[in-house]
Amino acid sequence: EDLRVKHDFRGYIHLKTIPEASPHLIERAGLFADRLSLNIELPTDKGLSQFAPEKKPLGIRRAMGDLRLKIEEAREPTLQTKRRKKFAPAGQSTQMIVGADGANDATILGSSARLYSSYSLKRVYYSAFSPIPDASKSLPLVKPPLIREHRLYQADWLLRFYGFDLPEITAARPDGNLDLDIDPKLAWALANRHRFPVDVNRADRELLLRVPGFGTRTVNRILTARRHRRLRWDDLTRMGAPMGKAKPFVIAADFTPGTLADAADLRARFAPPPEQLQLL
């Protein structure tokens, strides 16, 4: 009951453990699993004490810290054989429920950022709350929109791999939640139009990573190719860059967005059209 096995799409074996599990059991699990997960469940101590009082925040953090030390120790080669031990080589992860305790996205992502830095987590998984029969009356009756979970994953990616700071992602809305209609990178770009358009032949890596639609692979290709020639529109499309999304935000050797970069309806071009509500 203390361990749950899960396989991901890469064939990794994930073992979900509870913080109160036997240290010996966790030690054994780390020898066979690629990744161990100690699920924090809720983003705040207050939410945890309210909805899962059997889980102790201090105990969870202590267990995560112990697991981090075990993983780091295993990566150090032994003095005798110079070989590394195999212990959860894919690191540790955790999971947070979204929409159960009223925490906004800024709070959720702030908790994730602290977990990443404090315990070297490889991944935080976000799971939208789903109401169950006969649950506590203090829990919401309606589950949050699934797109919220998706936006959190996108924002999480920006924090870890694109050089964004938390306030940059969450400061656009006064309620601290992400925009559900557009992805967080596009939301940042629209709120910082003075930074665009950027010249793909001159901009540094950090700024290129902030262009909507440009992923790390596209940016790496741009940086490599422009060493040999000035990049044109066709060069970018051949690289697989999604120029339909990036078009208002970039300049190339033979292209400039002109007035499109300052178009008043730029957000409306990317946001989904409003849906017609139906009366049942």
Secondary structure in CASP SS format (residue, H / E / C, confidence):
PFRMAT SS
TARGET T0000
AUTHOR 0000-0000-0000
METHOD secondary structure of the structure
MODEL  1
E C 1.00
D C 1.00
L E 1.00
R E 1.00
V E 1.00
K E 1.00
H E 1.00
D C 1.00
F C 1.00
R C 1.00
G C 1.00
Y C 1.00
I E 1.00
H E 1.00
L E 1.00
K E 1.00
T E 1.00
I C 1.00
P C 1.00
E C 1.00
A C 1.00
S C 1.00
P H 1.00
H H 1.00
L H 1.00
I H 1.00
E H 1.00
R H 1.00
A H 1.00
G H 1.00
L H 1.00
F H 1.00
A C 1.00
D C 1.00
R E 1.00
L E 1.00
S E 1.00
L E 1.00
N C 1.00
I C 1.00
E E 1.00
L C 1.00
P C 1.00
T C 1.00
D H 1.00
K H 1.00
G H 1.00
L H 1.00
S H 1.00
Q H 1.00
F H 1.00
A C 1.00
P C 1.00
E C 1.00
K C 1.00
K C 1.00
P H 1.00
L H 1.00
G H 1.00
I H 1.00
R H 1.00
R H 1.00
A H 1.00
M H 1.00
G H 1.00
D H 1.00
L H 1.00
R H 1.00
L H 1.00
K H 1.00
I H 1.00
E H 1.00
E H 1.00
A H 1.00
R H 1.00
E C 1.00
P C 1.00
T C 1.00
L C 1.00
Q C 1.00
T C 1.00
K C 1.00
R C 1.00
R C 1.00
K C 1.00
K C 1.00
F C 1.00
A C 1.00
P C 1.00
A C 1.00
G C 1.00
Q E 1.00
S E 1.00
T E 1.00
Q E 1.00
M E 1.00
I E 1.00
V E 1.00
G C 1.00
A C 1.00
D C 1.00
G C 1.00
A C 1.00
N C 1.00
D H 1.00
A H 1.00
T H 1.00
I H 1.00
L H 1.00
G H 1.00
S H 1.00
S H 1.00
A H 1.00
R H 1.00
L H 1.00
Y H 1.00
S H 1.00
S H 1.00
Y H 1.00
S C 1.00
L C 1.00
K C 1.00
R E 1.00
V E 1.00
Y E 1.00
Y E 1.00
S E 1.00
A E 1.00
F C 1.00
S C 1.00
P C 1.00
I C 1.00
P C 1.00
D C 1.00
A C 1.00
S C 1.00
K C 1.00
S C 1.00
L C 1.00
P C 1.00
L C 1.00
V C 1.00
K C 1.00
P C 1.00
P C 1.00
L H 1.00
I H 1.00
R H 1.00
E H 1.00
H H 1.00
R H 1.00
L H 1.00
Y H 1.00
Q H 1.00
A H 1.00
D H 1.00
W H 1.00
L H 1.00
L H 1.00
R H 1.00
F H 1.00
Y C 1.00
G C 1.00
F C 1.00
D C 1.00
L H 1.00
P H 1.00
E H 1.00
I H 1.00
T H 1.00
A C 1.00
A C 1.00
R C 1.00
P C 1.00
D C 1.00
G C 1.00
N C 1.00
L C 1.00
D C 1.00
L C 1.00
D C 1.00
I C 1.00
D C 1.00
P H 1.00
K H 1.00
L H 1.00
A H 1.00
W H 1.00
A H 1.00
L H 1.00
A H 1.00
N C 1.00
R H 1.00
H H 1.00
R H 1.00
F C 1.00
P C 1.00
V E 1.00
D E 1.00
V C 1.00
N C 1.00
R C 1.00
A C 1.00
D C 1.00
R H 1.00
E H 1.00
L H 1.00
L H 1.00
L C 1.00
R C 1.00
V C 1.00
P C 1.00
G C 1.00
F C 1.00
G C 1.00
T H 1.00
R H 1.00
T H 1.00
V H 1.00
N H 1.00
R H 1.00
I H 1.00
L H 1.00
T H 1.00
A H 1.00
R C 1.00
R C 1.00
H C 1.00
R C 1.00
R C 1.00
L C 1.00
R C 1.00
W H 1.00
D H 1.00
D H 1.00
L H 1.00
T H 1.00
R H 1.00
M C 1.00
G C 1.00
A C 1.00
P C 1.00
M H 1.00
G H 1.00
K H 1.00
A H 1.00
K H 1.00
P H 1.00
F H 1.00
V E 1.00
I E 1.00
A E 1.00
A C 1.00
D C 1.00
F E 1.00
T C 1.00
P C 1.00
G H 1.00
T H 1.00
L H 1.00
A H 1.00
D H 1.00
A C 1.00
A C 1.00
D C 1.00
L H 1.00
R H 1.00
A H 1.00
R H 1.00
F H 1.00
A C 1.00
P C 1.00
P C 1.00
P C 1.00
E C 1.00
Q C 1.00
L C 1.00
Q C 1.00
L C 1.00
L C 1.00
END
